[in-house]
Amino acid sequence: PTSGEVVFEGKPVNFGSDSRSAQFRNQHIGFVFQFHHLLPEFTALENICIPAWIAGQKKAAVREQALELLGLMGLSAKRENKPHQLSGGEQQRVAVARALINRPDIVLADEPTGNLDTHTADAIFAVMREINQEAGTAFLVVTHDPRLAARCDRIIELVDGSIAGDRANTPSTNR
């Protein structure tokens, strides 16, 4: 942070060292980037596994969990495909699965459904909502999609880099 402090589970987070910061991110935060950032030399399955491998988790357990996530994303048949063999929407779903592999406390998602058709976007949001409710994972979603925002618990509107609105929201079930 450029000012103030970050407090996680009641304790200030010390971002003084790069390795500590990286370890904190790996253990507690999942990231869904707008433009995926999948590694081209790895398969969809391997791209999902990488954060868990970095965390030192056992390969067999990681593979099993990654296969489960691929199934949730509707991509079981694409597990051996490399990113260039996937559509933009498929790449985005792999990126969502990768963000979830370490069962993070928080997922920071930049347009997580931006490259998806309406039906698939609804299905992926349903998975995110289920993980939110069942595992307690918080999702901070950045979106320009009013349909997606309407399904979130809280809406913070930014205009020109400043908070223009902050309100609790009763999520709509309309898709």
N, C-alpha and C positions, 0 to 999 in steps of 0.2 A: 504493500500500500504506500501511496505517496504521503498520506497523513492518517492519523488514527491508528487503530490496531485491529487485527482480525482475531476474533475469539471463537474457538470451536470447542463445544462441549464444556463450556465454562472456563477454558484455559486459553491464554493468548498463544497464538501460533507465531513461532519465531521463524521468519523467512531469511535469517542471516546467512545460511549456507545453501548453495545450490543443491547439494545432495539431500539435505533435510527437506527442502522445498519439494524436490522431485519425489521423495519418499512419501511426504504428506499427500501430494496430489495422487500418487499411485494408489495409496491406501484408502483415501476418502472421497476423491472426486472423479467422476466420469465425464468425459468430454465428447460432445457430438459437434463436429465442425461443419459449417455450412457446405464446404467443398470437400468433405469426407476425409482427406489426408490418409488414404489407405496406402500402404507400401506396395508398389507395383510388382515387386519380385516375389511376394507371398500370396498364397491362396486366401480366399475369403475366410476359411477356417483359421488359418495361421494369423491373419490380421486380427481376428477376434482374440486369439490366445495371447498375443504379445504382451499386453499389460499384466496378465497373470503370470506369464513366464518371468517378466521383469521382477515381479513381486516374490519370485522363488517358489511358487506353488507347484505341486506335483503335476507332471505332464499328462498323465492318464486322467486325473480328476479335471484338469483344465480342459482337455479335449472333450470329455463328456459334457461338461457345462457349456462349452462353446457349441457343441452339436445341439444341445437343448435350446440355446438362444437362437441358433440358425432356424430351428423348427418354429420357434415363436415368431420369427420374422418371415416365415414362409419361404425360406431359402435352403432347405435341407439338400435339395438336388444341386445346388450351386456351390457346395462346400469346397470343391477342388478348383473352382474357377478363380483366375487371377482378376484383379480389378478391371483390366481392359476388356475382359470377357463378360462384364456385368453392365447392365444399364445404369443410368444415373440413380434411379430409384433403388435398384438393388444395392448399389454401392452405399447409398444412404442408410439402408437397413443394416448392412454390415457394420457401418459406423455406429449405429445405435447399439447393436449387439456388443461391439467392442467396448463402448462406454459402460455397459452393464456387467461385464465379465468379472470384475473384482467386487461386485455387490457394494457399490459406493454409497456413502451417506448422502451425497449430493451429485446430481448430474447437471452440468451446464450445457445447454443445448441451443445452438445457433441455427434457427430454421430447420429443426429436425425432420419436418415433413415437407419442406419446400420443394423437393424434387420428386414428390410422390403424387400419384393420381389420388383423387378424393377417397376412393374405397380403401386403398392401401394406407393412406394417411390416417383415416379413421381407425383402421386395425392397429397401426403402430401406436397411435395415441392411446388406444384402449390397453395395450400392453404396458405402456408407460404409467397409465393411471392405476392399473392393477398392481404394478410393482410399488408405486407410491403408497397405495392403501395397505398392501399386505406386508411389504418389507420396511415401510417407513422411509423410503428413499425420497428425498426432496428433489424436485425438478425445477430448475430455473430456466425457463424457455424464452428465447428471444424470437419474436415472430412478427411478420407483417400481416399474417392471416387472421382476420377477425373471427373466423369460425373456430380456429384453434384457441385463440385467446378467450373466447366465450366459454370454453370448456375447462378453463383453469380456475383455481381457487382465489387467486389474487391477480389483479392487473395493475402494473406500474407502467404508465405511459411516459415515454421520453420524447421530447421535442427539442431539437437542436442541442442534444447532450444534457438537457436538464429535465428533472422530474416535473411533468406537467399534471400528473394525476396518479393517485395511489388509492386503490379501493379493493375491499373484499368483494368477491364475486361468488354468486351461487351458480355453479357450472350448469350450463344448459346440456340437455341430453340430445339436442338436435344435432344431426350430423350433416 
